[in-house]
Amino acid sequence: MTFKKAIGNLHLWLGLSSGLIVFIVSLTGAIFTFQDEIRDAVQPWRLVAAPARAVPLPPSRLLAAVVASHPGATPSWTTYYAPNRSATVYFTTKAGGNYVASLNPYTGRVLHEQDLATDFFTIVQALHMYLLLPPAVGEWVVGIAITIFLVMLGTGLVLWWPKRKQERRQRITIKWGAKWRRLNYDLHQVLGFYIAAGAFVIALTGLFMSFGSWMQAASLVANAGRHYPLEEVPPTVDTLAAAVAPARPLVDVAYAQVRQRSPTAAMVLIGPSAGAKQPVYCLTYQKALHYYHRDEYYFHPVSGQLLRALPHAAKSNGKKLGDLNYDLHTGQLLGLGGKIVAFLISLLSASLPVTGTLLWWGRRHKTPKRRVALAPAA
């Protein structure tokens, strides 16, 4: 068996074993790419009118508004997005349902509540990340399939590579007027070549989300093998005996310090009061709905004293790479144009298992050539 024949067999069987999962993950990824734009268009409660010189209410007021509507609810993350956007509070009801409430950050009025179990894009995201399976299982299933997809991108390029110079033009153009078998072959081979680099980046950054060890390894490479313990391990609280609780709610104390230390941040996330010996974790982002340029803060769970600050400018290259991962995965690092490219690559990636399966099926079911039988001589 020749080398290329062996590569072809490997490409075929890897594709047949992972094709359905790659199709689902790629298609849901394409749908999810423009989730913020679609939500803004169909969910008017996401946008608010920002009063002149108005200051958003502290998080305790927003949390109180949610609990007033749902007695016994347990709030978690509070997020301020931008001056013209509603704030959100994620919470769990006494019955165990998971919801997100959108509130006017200047008045505290609840504008809308969404059950996450029925939210379209939440379902799409869960399907994309773990196929609606238990996350611990689904992430591995998706991760293995995407790892196979990365291997297939490499074997596909080997199979695509022309032997002779005169074949190059044929390998980069689609013969639209050909019969369906030839057209399907061109769609699989030519489109696969054009999207290979972008699909590799999207798949690899997706694997970084599924497998934390992959992201840690990439960060270590970006840091030239150097470790940064303050970035890798959150601070701990050994004792609470000497801590004095502030007069204001703890989340308000943390929020005020975050606003002071990151004054230009558009988006602020305030973590829940984590309880004994677990610091309160908060993040800020320079631009709303963009997740690269972020500062991180840890606060004492009783006193609200700042335990550790990780501003973006002081982070290592590896940590910045990790922060960059989501924006790179979705293409929004390059703005609307980048998201369009990521959408097209994801959509075309979803087509590859389809055209590949049709290619395999067509070769197994070739129409036999008619044989002309000679009449016996009289």
BAPA-433709 format. One line per 8 residues: number of its first residue (from 1); their letters; for each residue x, y, z of C-alpha. Coordinates in steps of 0.02 Angstrom, whole numbers. Example, Ala and Ser with C-alpha at 12.3 -4.5 7.8 and 13.67 -1.06 7.14 Angstrom:
BEGIN
1	as	615/-225/390 ~ 684/-53/357
//
This chain:
BEGIN
1	mtfkkaig	0/0/0 ~ 69/171/-49 ~ 88/312/77 ~ -51/415/-2 ~ -167/264/-6 ~ -137/236/180 ~ -171/420/214 ~ -331/406/112
9	nlhlwlgl	-392/258/215 ~ -350/347/377 ~ -442/504/318 ~ -593/401/267 ~ -618/303/427 ~ -580/447/542 ~ -707/550/446 ~ -842/417/455
17	ssglivfi	-814/394/642 ~ -822/578/688 ~ -921/656/546 ~ -1089/672/634 ~ -1013/757/787 ~ -908/874/680 ~ -1064/919/580 ~ -1164/960/738
25	vsltgaif	-1023/1057/822 ~ -981/1156/665 ~ -1163/1199/625 ~ -1204/1254/803 ~ -1042/1354/805 ~ -1096/1446/648 ~ -1266/1484/726 ~ -1188/1543/889
33	tfqdeird	-1065/1660/805 ~ -1194/1800/787 ~ -1290/1766/946 ~ -1261/1941/1018 ~ -1316/2028/858 ~ -1472/1919/844 ~ -1515/1941/1027 ~ -1500/2130/1012
41	avqpwrlv	-1617/2126/862 ~ -1754/2020/942 ~ -1735/2054/1128 ~ -1769/2239/1160 ~ -1740/2221/1347 ~ -1552/2205/1315 ~ -1539/2391/1277 ~ -1584/2537/1391
49	aaparavp	-1578/2726/1380 ~ -1430/2789/1482 ~ -1476/2948/1577 ~ -1350/3090/1567 ~ -1215/3074/1701 ~ -1311/2933/1783 ~ -1216/2807/1889 ~ -1271/2624/1890
57	lppsrlla	-1345/2557/2050 ~ -1231/2448/2157 ~ -1252/2260/2132 ~ -1340/2235/2300 ~ -1488/2337/2236 ~ -1500/2228/2080 ~ -1486/2068/2182 ~ -1621/2130/2300
65	avvashpg	-1738/2164/2154 ~ -1717/1986/2091 ~ -1742/1907/2262 ~ -1897/2015/2289 ~ -1973/1938/2132 ~ -1917/1762/2180 ~ -1911/1738/2369 ~ -1783/1607/2415
73	atpswtty	-1687/1624/2252 ~ -1498/1610/2253 ~ -1415/1744/2144 ~ -1244/1715/2071 ~ -1156/1824/1941 ~ -1203/2006/1915 ~ -1145/2086/1752 ~ -1140/2267/1696
81	yapnrsat	-1114/2271/1508 ~ -1108/2451/1448 ~ -1197/2617/1484 ~ -1332/2581/1354 ~ -1359/2399/1401 ~ -1461/2314/1535 ~ -1372/2226/1677 ~ -1400/2041/1709
89	vyfttkag	-1413/1933/1865 ~ -1404/1745/1853 ~ -1502/1654/1988 ~ -1569/1485/2041 ~ -1746/1469/2107 ~ -1798/1364/2257 ~ -1863/1235/2135 ~ -1691/1221/2055
97	gnyvasln	-1724/1315/1892 ~ -1586/1420/1817 ~ -1635/1594/1757 ~ -1558/1757/1702 ~ -1642/1923/1741 ~ -1611/2080/1638 ~ -1626/2240/1739 ~ -1614/2426/1707
105	pytgrvlh	-1449/2465/1796 ~ -1507/2642/1837 ~ -1678/2603/1912 ~ -1663/2421/1965 ~ -1823/2375/1872 ~ -1830/2196/1809 ~ -1854/2206/1620 ~ -1860/2022/1577
113	eqdlatdf	-1826/1849/1647 ~ -1769/1703/1542 ~ -1774/1519/1588 ~ -1606/1454/1529 ~ -1679/1281/1501 ~ -1784/1350/1357 ~ -1669/1487/1292 ~ -1625/1450/1110
121	ftivqalh	-1444/1507/1112 ~ -1410/1426/1281 ~ -1470/1261/1206 ~ -1364/1291/1049 ~ -1212/1325/1159 ~ -1241/1167/1261 ~ -1261/1066/1101 ~ -1101/1144/1033
129	mylllppa	-998/1112/1188 ~ -1059/941/1248 ~ -1202/880/1135 ~ -1329/902/1277 ~ -1244/757/1367 ~ -1184/774/1547 ~ -1044/903/1529 ~ -909/790/1600
137	vgewvvgi	-949/660/1467 ~ -1000/773/1323 ~ -844/881/1329 ~ -737/726/1306 ~ -843/662/1163 ~ -835/830/1074 ~ -651/852/1116 ~ -603/684/1042
145	aitiflvm	-705/716/885 ~ -625/886/859 ~ -452/812/889 ~ -491/688/750 ~ -548/835/642 ~ -379/919/666 ~ -293/760/607 ~ -410/753/458
153	lgtglvlw	-364/930/407 ~ -185/872/395 ~ -223/711/301 ~ -342/807/188 ~ -202/925/136 ~ -91/776/98 ~ -227/703/-14 ~ -261/872/-95
161	wpkrkqer	-78/907/-137 ~ -57/896/-328 ~ 78/783/-399 ~ 107/893/-551 ~ 107/1082/-576 ~ -27/1073/-710 ~ -148/999/-582 ~ -139/1147/-463
169	rqritikw	-272/1251/-550 ~ -390/1102/-548 ~ -364/1081/-360 ~ -415/1262/-320 ~ -566/1282/-434 ~ -739/1203/-429 ~ -810/1136/-591 ~ -988/1196/-567
177	gakwrrln	-1056/1121/-728 ~ -996/945/-691 ~ -1105/798/-641 ~ -1150/782/-458 ~ -1012/660/-414 ~ -876/772/-484 ~ -957/927/-410 ~ -968/845/-240
185	ydlhqvlg	-784/794/-254 ~ -734/974/-293 ~ -841/1044/-152 ~ -757/928/-28 ~ -579/947/-91 ~ -572/1130/-145 ~ -674/1204/-3 ~ -579/1098/121
193	fyiaagaf	-417/1171/57 ~ -478/1352/69 ~ -541/1339/247 ~ -405/1225/317 ~ -304/1361/406 ~ -455/1448/481 ~ -538/1284/530 ~ -376/1232/616
201	vialtglf	-377/1390/723 ~ -561/1374/768 ~ -545/1189/809 ~ -387/1213/912 ~ -460/1356/1014 ~ -615/1249/1042 ~ -505/1110/1109 ~ -426/1234/1229
209	msfgswmq	-601/1257/1303 ~ -637/1071/1313 ~ -468/1018/1382 ~ -391/1137/1509 ~ -227/1043/1499 ~ -211/1092/1315 ~ -231/1275/1362 ~ -105/1257/1502
217	aaslvana	19/1180/1382 ~ -7/1320/1255 ~ 16/1450/1392 ~ 175/1367/1449 ~ 243/1373/1271 ~ 194/1557/1255 ~ 286/1590/1419 ~ 442/1498/1356
225	grhyplee	422/1368/1493 ~ 411/1492/1636 ~ 277/1474/1770 ~ 181/1619/1849 ~ 105/1552/2012 ~ 1/1708/2047 ~ -89/1681/1881 ~ -109/1494/1901
233	vpptvdtl	-174/1474/2079 ~ -309/1585/2157 ~ -271/1661/2328 ~ -330/1569/2482 ~ -400/1634/2646 ~ -325/1542/2794 ~ -423/1621/2935 ~ -576/1732/2955
241	aaavapar	-550/1771/3140 ~ -474/1944/3118 ~ -586/1998/2973 ~ -709/2139/3003 ~ -863/2146/2893 ~ -891/2315/2808 ~ -1045/2420/2838 ~ -1098/2403/2656
249	plvdvaya	-1141/2238/2570 ~ -987/2141/2519 ~ -1030/2142/2333 ~ -1045/2332/2337 ~ -873/2348/2418 ~ -797/2237/2284 ~ -889/2328/2144 ~ -831/2499/2203
257	qvrqrspt	-649/2444/2206 ~ -662/2363/2035 ~ -735/2523/1960 ~ -597/2624/2039 ~ -455/2512/1982 ~ -523/2484/1805 ~ -606/2652/1768 ~ -611/2630/1579
265	aamvligp	-687/2455/1580 ~ -854/2441/1492 ~ -906/2271/1560 ~ -895/2218/1743 ~ -934/2046/1815 ~ -960/2029/2003 ~ -952/1854/2072 ~ -1064/1792/2212
273	sagakqpv	-1013/1794/2393 ~ -925/1627/2391 ~ -932/1590/2577 ~ -799/1548/2704 ~ -620/1550/2643 ~ -670/1570/2459 ~ -623/1741/2387 ~ -748/1842/2288
281	ycltyqka	-693/1840/2105 ~ -727/1989/1991 ~ -678/2031/1812 ~ -682/2184/1702 ~ -673/2194/1513 ~ -618/2344/1413 ~ -756/2321/1283 ~ -931/2253/1307
289	lhyyhrde	-959/2076/1243 ~ -773/2058/1202 ~ -673/1946/1317 ~ -489/1975/1282 ~ -433/2132/1373 ~ -481/2089/1552 ~ -427/2131/1728 ~ -456/2006/1869
297	yyfhpvsg	-481/2037/2055 ~ -497/1931/2212 ~ -574/1999/2372 ~ -583/1936/2550 ~ -750/1846/2579 ~ -785/1941/2741 ~ -696/2108/2740 ~ -697/2141/2553
305	qllralph	-512/2183/2559 ~ -420/2162/2394 ~ -317/2002/2400 ~ -247/2001/2224 ~ -260/2103/2064 ~ -213/2038/1891 ~ -223/2187/1771 ~ -214/2146/1586
313	aaksngkk	-55/2246/1558 ~ 41/2148/1691 ~ -10/1974/1634 ~ 109/1851/1554 ~ 97/1808/1370 ~ 24/1639/1414 ~ -113/1715/1520 ~ -155/1840/1383
321	lgdlnydl	-164/1696/1260 ~ -293/1612/1370 ~ -393/1773/1384 ~ -387/1790/1194 ~ -453/1615/1161 ~ -642/1650/1154 ~ -628/1803/1043 ~ -511/1707/928
329	htgqllgl	-628/1557/925 ~ -779/1661/874 ~ -685/1780/759 ~ -740/1934/854 ~ -560/1980/888 ~ -564/2058/713 ~ -737/2136/732 ~ -885/2102/619
337	ggkivafl	-774/2048/474 ~ -690/1918/583 ~ -859/1850/640 ~ -917/1835/460 ~ -759/1737/417 ~ -782/1624/570 ~ -965/1596/522 ~ -920/1545/344
345	isllsasl	-779/1432/400 ~ -892/1346/527 ~ -1031/1325/398 ~ -912/1253/269 ~ -834/1140/401 ~ -1008/1070/431 ~ -1020/1031/245 ~ -860/928/241
353	pvtgtllw	-932/774/331 ~ -1082/781/214 ~ -983/792/52 ~ -856/668/118 ~ -991/540/159 ~ -1070/565/-12 ~ -899/542/-91 ~ -875/377/1
361	wgrrhktp	-1052/319/-40 ~ -1033/365/-224 ~ -874/263/-240 ~ -957/112/-162 ~ -1108/125/-276 ~ -1034/162/-445 ~ -1148/125/-592 ~ -1069/-25/-683
369	krrvalap	-1025/5/-863 ~ -1137/-84/-986 ~ -1057/-232/-1068 ~ -1104/-275/-1246 ~ -1131/-463/-1266 ~ -1077/-536/-1433 ~ -1208/-648/-1517 ~ -1147/-824/-1551
377	aa	-1105/-862/-1732 ~ -1239/-954/-1829
//
